[in-house]
């Protein structure tokens, strides 16, 4: 089946405007702190959106209609005084990476990778352990956002329930997992608040790598 064409609006990036391909859009937003962009299915929708503010379209997947009052009441607004984490894994290159950013300013606090092996869930798990250890070390306590229910559940189980083959996996990945599990077992994480980032209401998590 032929992939549907998309149009990309960049409100804030190296260059702003409407782009006809993800590759062109990516050049404007990848690595650009605080980039604001979104895809649309038609050129008319893209033109309409570009004449509006990015915030009007967050979480709407290109729709013009605002969220319902029920949705807004259900999810509210994310806290800016928080840290968000996210991971990326390429099925083509088999490379994994993760990062953490301060939500309000999009300031990058840490990043690991890309390194060979792993998976997206492993990256999400390691990112959460990293931010917990980061806060413990720096004696700070900000709420933490992740868009991965699986990774959050692994944190509270203090175990990375990955299905990767631990006999063939990159030893560097396995060492990171072992260290993360050990840290969780040796530290009290009950004082930290880990929350689900609601992408459908708030748009992509601020730590997203922008590879949609």
Secondary structure, DSSP 8 states (H G I E B T S, - for coil): ------EEEEEESSS-EEESSHHHHHHHHTT-TT-EEEEESSHHHHHHHHTS-GGGGTTSTT-SS---HHHHHHH----SSEEEEEEEE-TTT-EEEEEEEETTTTEEEEEEEEEES--HHHHHHHHHHHHHHHHHHHT---EEEES-HHHHHHHHHTS----S-TTTS-HHHHHHHHHHHHHHHHS--TTS-EEE--HHHH-S-TT-----
